[in-house]
Amino acid sequence: MEHITGDVGRIGDVCVAFGAFDGFHLGHRACLDLLLSVSKTSGVPAAILSFDQDNVTGDDKILSTEAEKAYYLKGTGLDILVSLPQDLWRLPTAQFVEDVLVGRFGASGGGVEFGGAAAGGDGAVAVGAVGGSASDVNAAPGGFVAHGIHAVVAGEDSPYLPALQDAADRGAFSLHVCKTVRAGGEPITSNRVIQAIESDDMPTAIAMLGHPYLIQGEVVYGKQLGRTVGLPTANISFISNKLLPADGIYGTISDMDGKRMRGIANIGLRPTVDNFAYRTVENFIFDFDGDIYGKTVSLENYLKVRGVRKFKDLAEVKLQVNLDSEVVVAHFDKEGIS
């Protein structure tokens, strides 16, 4: 899978889906499945135009960085992931449809004609491409042409639906509305997943995601106190607007250099070793003591074992870590997680 970032140009003949895809939950998965089906039928590559929200300022947190989205999407059959910068995805919905979907990506050297799509509860929309020409797009005001888009399938709750319907009414393409994926009678959305994580309800969050919660980052230097008692931990960096789970101890799988290794992570405060208010992610990998500073770790969080507690000293921490590790190993063995 090719991941395109930075200055995004034309990407050739493709079937595309667009949206935040934050968390890549089950609604997004349904969108991807339909996108891949349209791609296969059309005989052209499948691409996702992802709204890049990395380090966006403000109080809102995100479930997935662009690198984490790429991690979820690898091996799915997707051909191209394009990370769209803020100046493109922050456009009003109608302007985005006309200026970005058709005006920017609606034609290439060989041309593009959109041909099919899908959406999850957050309004991720897929659009297929199978023909056309660059001169066709340039000849029409606003980028729309009579034959530029053949068909679009959008989720019934998509905020882009009115703009897409308007385009369809003008003959830009045929619009097909698909039902939203639901859980507990309500649409699965990134906001619902965020609310579950912020409420310390990881099982509900994972159920809506359809996969463990991911924190991906570089291993950086920390206090290195753990290795003094035989518990070397990897301190994992994360971007400023990444949502972290509630403070606690989590059962994890570290995906690094093609290897998957079990472990436990302390996420949040570290009252035994300092009184700092900032939160950290420290992961202890079972039966491992290699030099991994500077490496990227994809940390899959499967279950919360307990909350954070203050211990008398590091020796007491080690005893508790051994107990926590037994809980994690038993759970992973039972569920077949490796």
N, C-alpha and C positions, 0 to 999 in steps of 0.2 A: 504494500500500500504506500502510495506517495503522499507525503504531508507537505502542503504548500503554505508558507507563512510569509509575512512581510508584504511587499508590493505585489498584489495579486493581479495578474493579467488574465487573458483569456485561457480557457482550459480545454478547448476543442469540443468535439461531439461527446456529450455525456448525458446520463440521466442523473438529476441532482435532487437532493433533499436539502432544505435550509431550515435553520432555527438554532436555538441555544444548545440543544442537546445536553443540558446540564444534568449530570449524573448518569446519563444514558440509561434511563429507567425502562420499564416494560412498554410504555407508550412509544418511546423512541425506538425500541427494538421492533415493534410492529411496523413502524414507519420504514425502518431499514429493510425489513423482510419484503415489504411491497416494492421498495426501491430496487432491491436486487432482482425481484421478479420482473419488473418493468425493464431493467437493464438487460436481463437475459433474453427477454422477448424481442427487445429492440436491437440487440447485438452491438450495443455501445457500452463504454465503461460507466460504472456507477460512482457518483461523487457526492459528498456532503459539504455544504457551505455552512460552516459552524460560526456562530457569533462569539468571537474571542472576547472573553470577559476577564482575562488575567489581569490582576492588579488594578482593576477599575476602582476608583476612589469612591468613598461613601461607606455607609454602615452595612449594606447588603453583602452577604457572604455567598460564595458559589460552592457547588458540590464538586465540580470538575474543572481542572485546568485543561488547556488545549492538549498538553502532553498526555494527560490522563484519558481524555477522549480518544486519542490515538491508541492508547493501550487497550481500551475497551474494544475498539474497532478492528484491531489487527486480527487477521485470521477469519474475519466474518465474510470475506468476499468483496468488501468495498475496495474500489480501485484508487480513489483520490479523496483526501480530506483537505479542505481549504479553510484556513482560519481567517475569517473576515475581520478587518479592523473596525474599531468603533465608528469611524466616520462613515462607514457603509451601513452597518446594521442598525445604527441609531436613527436612520432616516425614517420618516413617517411611512406607515405600511404601504400606502398606495404608491408613494415615490420609490420605495424599495422594490416593489414588484416591477414598476416600469423602468426605473433607471438602472437597477442592479441586475435583476434576474434577466431582463430582456436586453436592456441597453448595453450592459457590460459583458454579460455571459451569454447573450442570446445569439452571438455569431462568432465565428472564428475563421481561420483561413479556409477550412472546408465547410464551414457553416454549421448552424445548429437550429433545429426546430424542436421545441419542447413537446414531450409526449406522454406524461403520466406521473402520478404523485401520491403522497400519503402524509398523515400527520398524527402525532401523539397528543396527549392532553395539553401540552404547552404550546401547541400550534406549530410544531415542526412540520414542514411541508415538503413533499418531494415532487419534483418536476422532471419528466423524461425528455431527452433530446435525441433526434434522429435525422436531421437534414437541414436545408435552408442555405442562406448565403450572407456574407457580410454586407453586401450592398442592399439587401432586403431591409435589414435593421436600420441602416443609415437613411433609408428613403422615407421612413415613417416618423411623424412627430412623436416624441416621448418614447420611442424605441419599439412600440407595438406594430406588428404587421399582421395582415390577415391570416397568414399561414405560419407565423413564427412559433406559436404554441399550439399544439394539437390537443392535449388533455392534461388536466391537473386534478389530483385527488387530494382534498384537504380535510383535516379533522373537523368535526362539527363544532368544536370549541376553539378553533384557531382564530386568533385576532386578525389574521391576514385574510380571512374568508370574505369579508365584504369587498376588499380590493380585488381579490381573485374573481369574485362573482361579477364585479363591475367589468373586469377585463373580459370575462367569458360572455357577458351580455353584449359586448361590443364586437364579438366574434374573434377575439384573440385566441381562445382555446375553449375546449369543452371542460366543464368543471364537474368533478365527481366527489361527493362528500362521504367520508368514511366515519364509522362510529369510533368514539374515543375508548381507549382501554381503561377499565375501571377496577377499583378495589373497594370493597365495602360499600358499593353503590355510588361512589364518587370517582370522578376522573383522577387518574394517577398523574400528578404534576410534580415538577421539581420543588415547588413550594411546599407540597405535602410531605415530601421526603425531608426537606429542611426542617419543617416543623417537628417531624418525628425524631430526628437526630437531636434537635435542640431540646426536646422533651425527654431526652435520655431513653428513647424507645427504639433502640437499634434493631430489634427483630422486625418491627413494622417497617422501618426504613429499608432493610435488606429485602423484605418481601416485595416491596414496591419497586425496588431497584432491579431485582432479579439476579443480584450478584453482591459480593461483599463490598463494603465501603472502602474506597481506595484513597490512599495518601501517597503521592509519588514525589520524591525529592532527592537531593544530593546529600550524601553522608558528610556531615561537617564535624569539626572538633568541638567537644564539650568539656566537662570537668574531668572526665576519665577516672572518676571515683569508683565506678562499678568494677573495673578490672582489678582494683586492689583487693577485692574479695571474690575474684573469680567470676564476675558477671559483667563482661565487656558489653557495652551497649552502643548501638549506632544512633547518633543524633541526626534526625532527618529534617532538612530544611523544608519550608513551605511558603507559598506566596502570601501576601498581606491579606487578601480577601478569601482565602481558603477556609471553608467551614470545618472545624475540628469537632469530633464527638465530645460528649461530656467527659469531664475529668474521670479517669479510671484506668484500669488494667484490662487490656484486650488481647484475645487470642488472634495471632496473625500468621500470615504466610508472606515471606519476603521473596519477591521475584527479582532476581539479580543475576546478570550474566548467564541467562538461560537456565538457572537453577532456582528451584522453589524450596524454601526452607521454613520450617515451623518456628514459632517463637511467641513471645509476649511483649506488648508495648505498654509503656506508661505514657499516657496522653494527658497533658495538662500541667498542673503545678507539681512541684517536687518538695513538699514540706520537710522531708527528712534532711535534705542537703542544703536548702536555701529558703529564703523568705521572699523571693522575687515574685512579682505579680504576673510576669509574662508566662505563657504556656509553651511547652515543648513537646516533641515527639521523640521518645527514646525507646528503641526496640532491641530486645535481647533475643538473639538467634540461638536456638538450641544446638549444642554440640558444634559450635563454630567460633573461631578466634582468628580470622584472617584480617589483613589490612584492607579495608574497603573505603577509606577516606577518599572523597572525590567521586565515588561511584554513585550511579542513580539506582535507587531502590524503589520498587513498586510494592507498597505495603498494603496488603489486603486484610481488612479488619472484619473478622467473622463473628465474634461474640464479646460481650463485656463480662469479665470475670468478677470484678468488684470495683468499688470506688477507691479513690486515692486516700491513703491514711498516712499519718506521721508516725514513724517508728523511732525507737530509742537510739539505734545506731545502724550502720550498714550490715553488721552481722545479723541483726534481726530482720533487716530487709531481705537478706539472702535466704533465710529460713522461709519467709513468706513467699518469695519468688519460687522456691522449690515446690511449695504447696500449690501455687497458682499454675505452675507448669504442668503438674499432674492433672489438674482440672482441664487444661487446654488439650493435652495429649489424649485424655480419655474422650473428650468431645470430638476431636478430629478423627480419632480411630473409629468412633461410633458412626460418624457422618461420612466417613471415607474422604476426608479433606486432606489433600497433600499438594 
